[in-house]
Amino acid sequence: MVLLYVNNKEILVLDNLSWKVLPLNKRKTLEFRYAFNSKSSYIIKNNSLVKEKKIKRVEVIKLNNILLEK
């Protein structure tokens, strides 16, 4: 799993398998499938975000717990 961080129009990638933070353009092998923020989740289809559904706070907590277990 990776975390993307946008800073001054630059996208940085933090990968759970590496200690390095790299610009997105250096990570050619990444395949984006899902994206989410605190309000909605998205599926990535044809290089665009498709809104899937609103996320309830309870779901965010459940997702966080699942990620912490791994």
C-alpha positions as CSV (number, residue, x, y, z in Angstrom):
1,M,0.0,0.0,0.0
2,V,1.2,3.5,-0.7
3,L,0.3,6.9,0.5
4,L,0.4,9.8,-1.9
5,Y,1.0,13.3,-0.6
6,V,0.5,16.4,-2.8
7,N,2.9,19.3,-1.9
8,N,3.1,22.4,-4.1
9,K,1.9,20.5,-7.2
10,E,4.4,17.7,-6.6
11,I,3.1,14.3,-5.7
12,L,5.2,12.3,-3.3
13,V,4.9,8.5,-2.7
14,L,5.4,6.8,0.7
15,D,5.5,3.0,0.3
16,N,5.1,0.6,3.2
17,L,7.8,-1.6,1.6
18,S,10.4,1.1,1.5
19,W,11.8,3.8,3.7
20,K,12.3,6.2,0.8
21,V,9.8,8.9,-0.2
22,L,10.0,9.4,-3.9
23,P,8.2,11.6,-6.5
24,L,5.4,9.9,-8.3
25,N,7.2,10.1,-11.6
26,K,9.9,7.8,-10.2
27,R,7.4,5.1,-9.4
28,K,6.6,3.8,-12.9
29,T,5.2,0.4,-11.7
30,L,2.4,1.7,-9.5
31,E,-1.1,0.7,-10.5
32,F,-3.8,2.9,-9.0
33,R,-7.1,1.1,-8.1
34,Y,-8.7,3.0,-5.3
35,A,-8.5,6.4,-3.7
36,F,-10.2,7.7,-0.6
37,N,-10.4,10.7,1.6
38,S,-12.4,11.4,4.8
39,K,-15.6,11.9,2.9
40,S,-15.7,9.6,-0.2
41,S,-14.2,6.6,-1.8
42,Y,-13.3,6.4,-5.5
43,I,-12.5,3.7,-8.0
44,I,-10.0,4.6,-10.7
45,K,-11.3,3.7,-14.1
46,N,-9.7,4.8,-17.4
47,N,-7.3,7.1,-15.5
48,S,-10.1,9.0,-13.9
49,L,-11.7,9.0,-10.4
50,V,-15.2,7.6,-10.3
51,K,-16.9,8.3,-7.0
52,E,-18.1,5.2,-5.3
53,K,-19.9,6.3,-2.2
54,K,-19.8,8.5,0.8
55,I,-17.8,7.2,3.7
56,K,-19.3,7.2,7.1
57,R,-17.0,7.9,10.1
58,V,-17.6,4.4,11.4
59,E,-16.3,3.0,8.1
60,V,-13.1,5.1,8.3
61,I,-12.5,3.8,11.8
62,K,-13.0,0.2,10.6
63,L,-10.6,0.7,7.7
64,N,-8.0,2.2,9.9
65,N,-8.2,-0.7,12.3
66,I,-7.9,-3.2,9.4
67,L,-4.8,-1.3,8.1
68,L,-3.2,-1.2,11.6
69,E,-3.6,-5.0,12.0
70,K,-1.5,-5.7,8.8
